[in-house]
Amino acid sequence: MQDIKAPITEEVANQMVWELPVESRLSSEKIKLDDTTLRDGEQTAGVVFSNEEKINIARMLDEIGIDQIEAGIPAMGGDEREVIEHIAGMGLNASILAWNRANLDEIKDSIDTGVDAVAISLATSDIHIKTKLMKDRQWVLDSIRRAVELAKSHDVYVSVNAEDASRTELGFLFEYAAVAKEEGADRIRFCDTIGIMEPFQCYSIVKHLIDETGLEVEMHTHNDFGMAVANAIAGIHAGAQWVNVTVGGLGERAGNAALEEVVMALKYLENLDLEIDTKQFYEITDYVMRAAGRTIPAWKPIVGANMFAHESGIHADGVLKNPKTYEVFSPDEVGLERQIVVGKHSGSKTIEMKLAEFGIPITREEAAELLPAVRAKALLLNRSLFDKELVKLYQNFMAEKATAEAKVEQVEKQVKKTASKIQAEVADIAREVEVHTKGAEAVLTTAAVAEVAEAKEMIDAPRAGEAKENT
């Protein structure tokens, strides 16, 4: 056993980071996507797609490389059946699947639309069997046996759905799958119908289901606890080969595993490229959401506007120097563009870059001086600034700066003028002082000479008297 006190080398540390806590069966074997936007996505409360919208969505899904499209429920009749038949006849590369209950007449009607695959759905949890179906387990087994037998007799691909599989007793889930396999079912859809699984539980159940039955497994996960994508990927690690997805995560209640999230997570977290044209992700998500009467939330993973929007000064500076500092993949890979947002948390570098987009040169010092005004404006508006607002702030700032500089220049000129006047006055005073000083010096000199002469006379007088006496 490794001594936990021993230093951990970089190699060991990296291995610890990427080492999964379970055995992974994810391999180079292709993982396939079955998109159910047209069926489970439309079952989102309040969502209705027109036939034209359904046709357009089917075409877009096919263009990006989806393996199978769950087109709807023929048993609804009318426009629903008509559009499924139309989609089935469009000659798309994707397999077209129709959803059914385990009802023989409905399955026959589905096959008559021209689809090449059918999903046959039956609840397998006791709470559904007893309270919704008001039947027993044996009835479920008999029903799925007859339904699969009929479908396979028409040589179509059959997905057997175990509704509420995550609350189904494991022994019965295995038995249900085994019966379906005996009749020729191609896969079983593991449905976490109310989204109560977490990844480790999901991995364990799916692994046992594959080991016990040998059937291909499709993950159908709901997002009630925000784990739809994580559970789908856990199922793939356990050996599942299909994932049921919807564009933008549309679906009942909190929705399903989002197509774009599953694809990008597999590509960048699991190093598994499904060869989907991800550059169309934003376009198709925007179209589907508009058709559904929804908008893409700004914070939506992969295709939300905020995915590549940076406001924080540190983040913006990092992204401008090297996008990989704060972005895992390039925005154009999913049809988006990078946005540098100017707001409360912006730095001077962001202001420089943003104004440069409009051909406005600004120095680093000017940007730093403008920054407080930008932050104050964002706080006042309670949002980030629009480009035109930043430009207006800049224009006002430069105008105020020019006015201030003009005032300073005017004051400087006045100061110089006043200083010159004072200097002239000081010079005049100095000259007057000099004249007065010289005059005073002259008077003082004359008086001093007189005093000296008088003193000399006083000294010389006695000497003259003495000289006469001696003579």
Secondary structure, 3 states (H helix, E strand, C coil): CCCCCCCCCHHHHHHHHHCCCCCCCCCCCCCEEEECHHHHHCCCCCCCCCHHHHHHHHHHHHHHCCCEEEEECHHHCHHHHHHHHHHHCCCCCCEEEEEEECCHHHHHHHHHCCCCEEEEEEECCHHHHHHHHCCCHHHHHHHHHHHHHHHHHCCCEEEEEEECHHHCCHHHHHHHHHHHHHCCCCEEEEEECCCCCCHHHHHHHHHHHHHHHCCEEEEEEECCCCCHHHHHHHHHHHCCCEEEEEHHHCCCCCCECEHHHHHHHHHHHCCCCCCCCHHHHHHHHHHHHHHCCCCCCCCCCCCCHHHHEECCHHHHHHHHHCHHHCCCCCHHHHCCCCEECECCCCCHHHHHHHHHCCCCCCCHHHHHHHHHHHHHHHHHHCCCECHHHHHHHHHHHHHHHHHHHHHHHHHHHHHHHHHHHHHHHHHHHHHHHHHHHHHHHHHHHHHHHHHHHHHHHHHHHHHHHHHHHHC
